[in-house]
C-alpha cells in the first residue's frame, strides 16, 4: 500500500512515522513539501505519490492565535482537507483526518457521542468542524477521528510546559473546571494503524469516530500526575484566554470499541509511557 502522510514533523505525524510502515510504503511530507494552505502544493504531492491511503496529520493548532487568524485557520483546517478529499476521491484512496473535542461546546454533562450536535466555542473549533464537513461533502472514503488533549515527548504541549515550569521552580496554578482525557500521540498512532487495518475497503466501517484515552481528569489533575508535586487548582475565569474552552471535552469511544474493536488504554498509562520516553532522552526528568 502506498501511503501519503502530511504533517510528519508534528506530534501525531512523528508518532505515525513509527506505526504506518506496518501498513505499507510511507511518503511523509512536511509543510515545505505539502502546504495545506496551498491547493497546488496539495495536488502536486498527492499526484506524485498516487496513494491508496492519505493520513492528514497536518493542521493549524494554535487555539488562541486562531482568534486573530481565523481565515488562516480555515485555510489550513477546512480548505486543505477539502482538496485532500477531492484528491482522495479521484484516486480512490481512504482519507484519515484528525479532528477535535473542540467542535463541541462542553455543555453536555456526559461524554460526547459522534451523533451529538457540534457547537464550537472558538475559531479553532469552527475551522476543524468546517474541515469535517468538507470531507463528508466530497464523497471520498474517509475516517474522521476526533481526539482530545494530545501531547507527546516532543513539540509544544501542556506536558512539556508543566515539566519546564516545575524545573524552573515556578508555582503551578492550573484550571480545574475543564474535564477531558489526555491522549498521547503514541497511543493515538497505534490506534489509527489498527483502525485503518480494520476498515480496509469497507464503506460501512468508514465515517466519524471518537478516539481518545480512557478515563477522565482535569488540566489540574493532569498537571499533578505529570509533576508529582503541589498544583493549585483555579477556575477558568482566573486564567482568561483569547479562545473559550469547553468545560467538558470528554468523548464517548463506544462506537470505536463496538465497530472496530479498538479500546485505548487509560490516560495514566499513556502518560507513564511518555514520561518513560522522556527519562531515556533526558535522565534528569523524574
C-alpha positions as CSV (number, residue, x, y, z in Angstrom):
1,X,0.0,0.0,0.0
2,X,1.3,3.5,-0.9
3,X,0.6,5.9,2.0
4,X,0.9,9.7,2.0
5,X,1.4,11.3,5.4
6,X,1.1,15.0,5.9
7,X,2.5,16.9,8.9
8,X,5.3,14.5,9.5
9,X,7.1,16.7,12.0
10,X,4.1,17.3,14.3
11,X,3.2,15.4,17.4
12,X,0.9,13.0,15.7
13,X,2.8,12.9,12.5
14,X,6.0,11.9,14.2
15,X,4.3,9.1,16.0
16,X,2.6,7.9,12.9
17,X,6.0,7.6,11.2
18,X,6.7,4.7,13.6
19,X,3.4,2.9,13.1
20,X,2.3,3.4,9.5
21,X,5.2,1.4,7.9
22,X,3.4,-1.7,9.1
23,X,0.7,-1.0,6.5
24,X,2.9,-0.1,3.5
25,X,5.3,2.3,2.0
26,X,5.1,5.8,3.5
27,X,5.8,9.0,1.7
28,X,5.9,11.5,4.5
29,X,5.6,15.3,3.9
30,X,6.3,18.3,6.0
31,X,4.9,21.8,5.3
32,X,7.6,22.6,2.7
33,X,6.6,19.6,0.7
34,X,2.8,19.7,1.2
35,X,1.4,23.0,2.4
36,X,-2.2,22.7,3.5
37,X,-2.7,26.4,2.8
38,X,-1.6,25.9,-0.8
39,X,-4.0,23.9,-3.1
40,X,-1.4,23.5,-5.8
41,X,1.1,22.1,-3.3
42,X,-1.5,19.6,-2.1
43,X,-2.5,18.4,-5.5
44,X,1.1,18.0,-6.7
45,X,2.1,16.0,-3.6
46,X,-0.9,13.6,-4.0
47,X,-0.4,13.2,-7.7
48,X,3.3,12.4,-7.3
49,X,2.5,9.6,-4.8
50,X,-0.9,8.3,-6.1
51,X,-1.6,6.8,-2.7
52,X,-4.1,4.3,-1.6
53,X,-4.2,5.9,1.9
54,X,-3.8,9.5,2.8
55,X,-3.3,10.3,6.5
56,X,-3.7,14.0,7.3
57,X,-1.8,14.7,10.5
58,X,-1.1,18.4,9.5
59,X,-3.3,21.1,11.0
60,X,-3.4,24.7,12.3
61,X,-3.4,24.0,16.1
62,X,-2.7,27.4,17.7
63,X,-6.0,27.6,19.5
64,X,-5.7,31.1,21.0
65,X,-3.9,32.6,17.9
66,X,-6.7,31.3,15.7
67,X,-8.9,34.0,17.3
68,X,-6.8,36.6,15.4
69,X,-6.1,34.4,12.4
70,X,-9.4,32.6,11.7
71,X,-9.0,32.9,8.0
72,X,-5.6,31.2,8.1
73,X,-7.0,28.5,10.4
74,X,-9.9,27.9,7.9
75,X,-7.4,27.8,5.0
76,X,-5.4,25.0,6.7
77,X,-8.1,23.2,8.6
78,X,-11.0,23.5,6.1
79,X,-9.7,24.3,2.6
80,X,-6.7,22.0,2.8
81,X,-8.6,18.9,3.9
82,X,-11.2,19.7,1.2
83,X,-8.6,19.5,-1.5
84,X,-7.1,16.3,0.1
85,X,-10.7,14.8,0.0
86,X,-11.1,15.7,-3.7
87,X,-7.8,14.1,-4.5
88,X,-8.7,11.0,-2.4
89,X,-11.9,10.7,-4.3
90,X,-10.1,11.0,-7.6
91,X,-7.6,8.2,-6.8
92,X,-9.9,6.1,-4.7
93,X,-7.9,6.5,-1.6
94,X,-9.0,6.3,2.0
95,X,-8.5,9.6,3.8
96,X,-7.8,9.6,7.5
97,X,-8.3,13.0,9.1
98,X,-7.9,14.2,12.7
99,X,-10.5,16.4,14.4
100,X,-11.0,17.6,17.9
101,X,-13.2,17.7,21.0
102,X,-13.3,21.5,20.5
103,X,-16.1,21.0,17.9
104,X,-18.4,20.7,21.0
105,X,-19.4,23.5,23.4
106,X,-18.9,21.4,26.6
107,X,-22.4,21.9,27.9
108,X,-23.3,18.2,27.9
109,X,-22.9,16.6,31.3
110,X,-21.8,13.3,29.8
111,X,-19.2,12.3,27.2
112,X,-19.9,13.4,23.7
113,X,-21.0,10.8,21.1
114,X,-20.5,11.1,17.4
115,X,-24.2,11.8,16.9
116,X,-24.2,14.8,19.2
117,X,-24.6,18.2,17.5
118,X,-21.4,20.2,17.3
119,X,-21.3,23.8,18.6
120,X,-17.7,25.1,18.7
121,X,-16.9,27.9,21.1
122,X,-13.8,29.2,19.3
123,X,-12.3,29.8,15.9
124,X,-10.1,26.8,16.0
125,X,-13.1,24.5,16.7
126,X,-15.1,26.2,13.9
127,X,-12.2,25.6,11.5
128,X,-11.9,21.9,12.4
129,X,-15.7,21.4,12.1
130,X,-15.6,23.0,8.7
131,X,-12.9,20.6,7.7
132,X,-15.0,17.6,8.8
133,X,-18.0,18.9,6.8
134,X,-15.9,19.5,3.6
135,X,-14.6,15.9,3.8
136,X,-18.0,14.4,4.2
137,X,-19.3,16.5,1.3
138,X,-16.6,15.3,-1.0
139,X,-17.9,11.7,-1.1
140,X,-14.5,10.2,-0.5
141,X,-13.9,7.2,1.7
142,X,-12.8,8.6,5.0
143,X,-12.1,8.2,8.7
144,X,-12.6,11.4,10.7
145,X,-11.1,10.8,14.1
146,X,-11.9,13.2,16.9
147,X,-9.4,13.2,19.7
148,X,-8.6,15.3,22.7
149,X,-5.8,16.9,24.7
150,X,-3.0,15.5,22.6
151,X,0.6,15.6,23.9
152,X,3.9,13.9,23.2
153,X,7.6,13.8,24.4
154,X,8.4,16.4,21.7
155,X,7.0,19.6,20.3
156,X,5.0,22.2,22.3
157,X,2.3,20.9,24.6
158,X,0.9,21.0,28.1
159,X,3.0,18.2,29.4
160,X,6.3,19.8,28.4
161,X,5.2,23.1,29.7
162,X,4.4,21.7,33.1
163,X,7.7,19.9,33.3
164,X,9.6,23.1,32.4
165,X,7.7,25.3,34.9
166,X,8.3,22.7,37.6
167,X,12.0,22.5,36.7
168,X,12.2,26.3,37.0
169,X,10.6,26.2,40.4
170,X,7.6,28.2,39.3
171,X,4.3,27.9,41.2
172,X,1.8,25.9,39.3
173,X,-1.8,27.2,39.1
174,X,-3.9,25.2,36.7
175,X,-7.6,25.2,35.8
176,X,-9.6,22.5,37.5
177,X,-13.0,23.0,35.9
178,X,-12.3,21.7,32.4
179,X,-12.6,18.0,32.0
180,X,-11.1,15.7,29.4
181,X,-8.9,12.7,28.5
182,X,-5.2,13.5,27.8
183,X,-4.3,11.3,24.8
184,X,-0.7,10.7,23.9
185,X,0.3,10.8,20.3
186,X,1.9,7.4,20.6
187,X,-1.3,5.8,21.8
188,X,-3.2,7.6,19.1
189,X,-0.9,6.5,16.3
190,X,-1.1,2.8,17.3
191,X,-4.9,3.0,17.4
192,X,-5.0,4.7,14.0
193,X,-3.0,2.0,12.4
194,X,-5.3,-0.6,13.9
195,X,-8.4,1.3,12.6
196,X,-7.1,1.5,9.0
197,X,-6.4,-2.2,9.0
198,X,-9.9,-3.0,10.2
199,X,-11.7,-0.6,8.0
200,X,-9.8,-1.7,4.9
201,X,-12.0,-1.1,1.8
202,X,-15.3,-1.2,3.7
203,X,-17.6,1.7,3.1
204,X,-19.8,0.6,6.0
205,X,-16.9,1.0,8.6
206,X,-15.8,4.4,7.5
207,X,-17.1,7.7,8.9
208,X,-16.6,9.6,12.1
209,X,-15.2,8.1,15.3
210,X,-14.1,9.4,18.7
211,X,-10.7,8.2,19.6
212,X,-9.3,9.3,23.0
213,X,-7.7,7.7,26.0
214,X,-9.9,6.0,28.6
215,X,-10.8,7.8,31.8
216,X,-11.0,11.5,32.6
217,X,-9.3,14.2,34.6
218,X,-8.9,18.0,34.6
219,X,-6.0,20.1,33.5
220,X,-5.1,20.4,37.1
221,X,-5.3,16.7,37.7
222,X,-3.2,16.1,34.6
223,X,-0.6,18.6,35.8
224,X,-0.4,16.8,39.2
225,X,0.1,13.5,37.5
226,X,2.9,15.0,35.4
227,X,5.0,16.7,38.0
228,X,4.1,14.7,41.1
229,X,4.1,18.0,43.1
230,X,1.7,20.6,44.5
231,X,-0.5,22.2,41.9
232,X,-3.0,24.9,42.9
233,X,-6.4,24.4,41.3
234,X,-8.1,27.5,39.8
235,X,-11.2,28.3,37.8
236,X,-11.1,29.1,34.1
237,X,-12.2,32.6,34.9
238,X,-8.9,33.1,36.8
239,X,-6.9,32.2,33.7
240,X,-8.6,34.0,30.8
241,X,-7.5,33.1,27.3
242,X,-8.5,34.6,23.9
243,X,-10.3,31.4,23.0
244,X,-13.0,29.9,25.1
245,X,-12.6,26.3,26.0
246,X,-15.4,23.7,26.6
247,X,-15.8,22.7,30.3
248,X,-16.5,19.1,29.2
249,X,-14.2,17.7,26.5
250,X,-14.9,14.0,27.2
251,X,-15.5,11.9,24.1
252,X,-17.6,8.7,24.1
253,X,-15.5,6.0,22.4
254,X,-18.2,3.3,22.4
255,X,-18.5,3.4,18.6
256,X,-14.8,2.8,18.2
257,X,-15.0,-0.2,20.5
258,X,-18.2,-1.7,19.0
259,X,-17.5,-1.3,15.3
260,X,-13.7,-1.5,15.2
261,X,-12.9,-3.4,18.4
262,X,-10.4,-0.7,19.4
263,X,-10.1,0.5,23.0
264,X,-7.5,3.0,24.1
265,X,-5.8,2.5,27.4
266,X,-6.4,4.8,30.4
267,X,-4.7,8.2,30.1
268,X,-2.5,7.4,33.0
269,X,-0.9,4.6,31.1
270,X,-0.2,6.8,28.1
271,X,1.4,9.4,30.4
272,X,3.7,6.8,32.0
273,X,4.8,5.7,28.6
274,X,5.7,9.3,27.5
275,X,7.4,10.1,30.8
276,X,9.5,6.9,30.4
277,X,10.4,8.1,26.9
278,X,11.5,11.5,28.3
279,X,13.6,9.8,31.0
280,X,15.5,7.9,28.4
281,X,16.2,11.1,26.4
282,X,16.7,13.3,29.5
283,X,17.7,11.4,32.6
284,X,17.1,14.4,34.8
285,X,13.3,14.0,34.2
286,X,11.8,12.5,37.4
